[in-house]
Amino acid sequence: DFRKYQILGACSPKFAHKAIEAEDKIGTMLPCNVILQELENGEIEVAAINASASMQAVENSKVGEVAKVISAKLQKVIAAL
């Protein structure tokens, strides 16, 4: 038995395309998943990786700009839940 846990694909084709134009192999690292999991107390946790932090390893300023926008949008959505 495992707690309720769901992985949602949340890639934006528009932003994925921008990132791929800037760095052709970035598709291997796109931060496109959001998870929902039920905690022991019954609450639902929503989590996503920080796109800006995960893209720092790429060292490409154009990718970094896209990642900042994605991070801000994801934070806004999660905060509104």
C-alpha positions as CSV (number, residue, x, y, z in Angstrom):
1,D,0.0,0.0,0.0
2,F,1.2,3.5,-0.9
3,R,-0.3,6.9,-0.1
4,K,-2.1,8.8,-2.8
5,Y,0.6,10.2,-5.1
6,Q,0.1,11.6,-8.6
7,I,2.6,13.1,-11.1
8,L,1.2,15.7,-13.5
9,G,2.9,16.7,-16.7
10,A,2.9,20.5,-16.8
11,C,5.2,21.4,-19.7
12,S,4.2,24.5,-21.6
13,P,5.0,23.9,-25.3
14,K,5.7,27.7,-25.7
15,F,8.4,27.8,-23.0
16,A,9.8,24.3,-23.9
17,H,10.3,25.5,-27.5
18,K,12.1,28.7,-26.3
19,A,14.4,26.7,-24.1
20,I,15.1,24.1,-26.8
21,E,15.9,27.0,-29.3
22,A,18.5,28.3,-26.7
23,E,19.9,24.9,-25.8
24,D,19.2,21.9,-28.0
25,K,19.7,19.2,-25.4
26,I,17.7,21.0,-22.7
27,G,14.8,18.6,-23.3
28,T,16.6,16.1,-21.0
29,M,16.3,18.5,-18.1
30,L,13.0,20.3,-18.5
31,P,11.3,20.8,-15.1
32,C,7.8,19.7,-16.3
33,N,6.4,17.6,-13.5
34,V,4.2,18.7,-10.6
35,I,3.4,16.2,-7.9
36,L,0.3,15.9,-5.7
37,Q,0.6,13.7,-2.6
38,E,-1.5,13.0,0.4
39,L,0.4,13.5,3.6
40,E,-0.1,11.5,6.8
41,N,-2.4,14.2,8.2
42,G,-4.7,13.9,5.2
43,E,-3.6,17.2,3.6
44,I,-2.6,17.3,-0.1
45,E,0.9,18.6,-0.9
46,V,1.6,20.2,-4.3
47,A,5.3,20.4,-5.2
48,A,7.4,21.3,-8.2
49,I,11.1,21.7,-8.8
50,N,12.4,25.3,-8.9
51,A,13.1,25.7,-12.6
52,S,15.6,28.5,-12.1
53,A,17.7,26.4,-9.6
54,S,17.5,23.3,-11.8
55,M,18.7,25.2,-15.0
56,Q,21.7,26.8,-13.4
57,A,23.8,23.8,-14.4
58,V,23.2,24.6,-18.0
59,E,25.0,28.0,-17.9
60,N,23.0,29.5,-20.7
61,S,21.5,32.9,-20.0
62,K,18.6,32.5,-22.4
63,V,17.6,29.2,-20.7
64,G,18.0,31.0,-17.4
65,E,15.5,33.7,-18.5
66,V,12.9,31.1,-19.5
67,A,13.4,29.3,-16.2
68,K,12.8,32.4,-14.2
69,V,9.5,33.0,-16.0
70,I,8.5,29.3,-15.5
71,S,9.4,29.4,-11.8
72,A,7.4,32.5,-11.2
73,K,4.3,31.1,-12.9
74,L,4.5,27.8,-11.0
75,Q,5.0,29.5,-7.7
76,K,1.9,31.7,-8.4
77,V,-0.2,28.7,-9.3
78,I,0.8,26.7,-6.3
79,A,0.3,29.6,-4.0
80,A,-3.2,30.1,-5.3
81,L,-4.3,26.5,-4.5
